[in-house]
C-alpha cells in the first residue's frame, strides 16, 4: 500500500477543481438534453 486513503482523497479533490467539474457537469447536462430530444422525436 503506497499511499493512505486520506492521501488518495486529497489527490482526487485536487484533480476535480471547479472548472473541470463545471465542464463535466455541462457535458453531462448536454448529453441528457440530447437523449431527451432523441427519445421525444422517435
DAFENDA-V761727 format. One record per pair of residues at least 24 apart in sequence whose C-alpha atoms are under 10 Angstrom apart, sorted by the first residue. I is the first residue (numbers start at 0). J is the second residue. D is the distance in Angstrom with one decimal. If there is no record, write none. Layout:
BEGIN
I/J/D, I/J/D
END
This chain:
BEGIN
none
END
